[in-house]
Amino acid sequence: MFDIERWQEIFDTIRKNKLRTILTGLSVASGIFILVILLGFGQGMQNGVAQEFEEDASNRIGVWTQVTTKEYKGLNPGRVIQLRNENYAHIESKYSDRLEYKSPTFRVFNASINYKNESGAYSVNGISPEYQFIENEFMSQGRFLNYNDHKTVAKVAVISNKIYRELFKDKENPIGLVLKIADLNFQIIGVYGDKGGEREENRIYIPLSTAQRVFNGGDRLNMMYFTLNPAATFEKTLEESVKFTDDIKTYLKQVHTVAPDDISAINTFNTLENVQRFMNLNKGIQFFFWFVGVCTIIAGVVGVSNIMLIIVKERTREIGIRKALGAKPWSIVGMILHEAIFVTTVSGFSGLICSMGLLELVGPNVQVDYVVNPSINFGVAITTVFLLIFAGALAGFFPAWRAAKIKPIVALKEE
């Protein structure tokens, strides 16, 4: 039931001790403010990492080779290891039931590209059609390469939005036009975009078979890319991905006569392992943020408890008179608790409103590497405030219980 006299007492006490109450409230509000801001930036880091891995398939595996560093079976170190079509065909056949997407690549760096009076130097990649999904490319115009292009060794090309702007100046539809790549005519069949932005759009795609033929590649490959069908859980997917990578290394070392302990000749990268590292790092940072924020809140709650102890001390004679006049212990407890809960609640929601308002205003404009749109779930934020109120109630309970146990005769003798 609403007791107006009780609230009058609370506001009268606050008015008499404005500075003390304001400082206590600030310590509590700052605790919530700091915790929400830290959790917001923790979410921003998680958003940033997710955005980084959206640029390519998150379960992408890449394979490339370099030179041997160890003598093995009478062969000297320093041998160049070269991937071949047969290596890719073997892996594709053996793991066909586990592969989601796959593509070999034959790359020519800084190839001369010309259209009318415009020219530039770009990377030309011979690939298979599934490479589009491995790199998460999207089509702005036309179509991507298909298997018929590869089968017929077609001289067709897919250019990027960036190359389209630089060579065509956005003045004409490029689909069907002829582009010269190393003085050879290629018909443009599509324009692609990459979620990674322009830094990922310096490439022209042509069929692998065409690239190997016109650039004298024979059956040589620069890299092989694979993605695996996802398992039921992230942990299981990661486990299968790591085993697949190890199996590929073992196979390639055997067929190319590379020492099992040579870590340079056969190289792989697995984006799932990077995802796991970032997830573990993010969990550690989130834990640290929670720790710092909770410690700040605890400091504020301790401040509330100390203030309540002081209030009890100051009002000892008043409490003694109340008890002498018949006040029940729980009414004394309620009197102290109401003030503690009121100060904690007002301070907590003030800190919450300020912190969430700041995140709303500043968050969308934050442009920092690996931090995107810092924000916090409202449910989490409001839960922290209610936990703070509960903690404030506990902080006020012990001084209140102490006050309730004071004997009237002792309290009336208090100076």
Buried (B, 14 or more C-beta within 10 A) or exposed (E): EEEEEEEEBBEEBBEEBEEBBEEBBBBBBBBBBBBBBBBBBBBBBBBBBBBBBEBBBBBBBBBBBEEBBBEBEEBEBEBEBEBBBEBBEBBBEEBEEBBBBBBBBBBBEEBEBBBEEEEBEBBBBBBBBBBBBBBBBEEEBBBBBBEEBBEEBBBBBBBBBBBBEBBBEEEEEBEEBEBBBEEEEBEBBBBBBBEBEEEBBBBBBBBBBBBBBBBEBEBBBBBBBBBBEBBEEBEEBBEBBBEBBEEBBEBBBEEBBBBEEBEBBBBBEBBBBBBBEBEEEBEEBBEEBBEEBBEBBBEBBEBBBEBBBEBBEBBBBBBBBBBEEEBEBEBBBBBBBBBBBBBBBBBBBBBBBBBBEBBEEEBEEBEEEBBBBBBBEEEEBBEBBEBBBEBBBBBBBBBBBBBBEBEBEEBBEBE
